[in-house]
Amino acid sequence: MKAEPAPLRYPRRQVVRFALRAGIAAALSVLCDLNIEGAENLPKRGPMLIVANHFNFLDPVLMIRLVPAPMEFIGGLRTPNAPAWTEGFRRAWGVLHVRRGGSSYETIKAAQSTLQQNGLVCLFPEGGSWAAVLRPARPGVALLTARAGAPILPVGLDGVEQIFPIRPGKRPRVTIRVGKPFGPFRFETRDRSSRQLLDEAGHEIMRQIAALIPPERRGFYSDDPAIREAARGTEIYPWENVVEE
């Protein structure tokens, strides 16, 4: 029988993460005109899941800039849409990796442990940044909130893709909108209907995020049939039948 993973200590890597936060804040002050709306909704402690749309490889950087409290990140084992230099940053922060298309039991347990210690866990429910419009959530975020009993904080990121490439003399406007916490979802996650319940909860999570981004970026969750039609195909998960190696 496989041994249970040891509980993740929270908070951790505080010195390294403090330095990374300071560097991110300095860099963003030069690279963009950052506007934060709804900062009063940010938690000082958990348990809480923080979720956001994921259109660009820099989205995690914006989330670190946004949230001053200690926070764990869940991210993919690989970053196919990000430059190679970001891997060093991910290692320094200590991202909790999930294997897309496969099992990530230890990461789920580590996230649960963080939430049980009144911690904050940040993830991008879509599971990757392969499109520029909103897509359905993967089941992991709803699974976590159901098992840990943690509320969810939705965040909308807008304009991040304009930061790179850098244009001398121009600082693109980037907006972060922080919604109000909701949830948690409470249901049994081990019976036959669990996947349907997880999907339904995932759709509600994404609708909360959709309300925080421009209408033309809401994709699968737009009220406009034309926008939903234009987004057709983006909802297909690239790792549905492929295990990330």
Beta strands, then each sheet from edge to edge (+ up, - down):
strand 1: 33-37
strand 2: 48-52
strand 3: 71-76
strand 4: 96-98
strand 5: 120-123
strand 6: 152-158
strand 7: 173-178
sheet 1: 1+ 7+ 6- 2- 5- 3- 4-
end
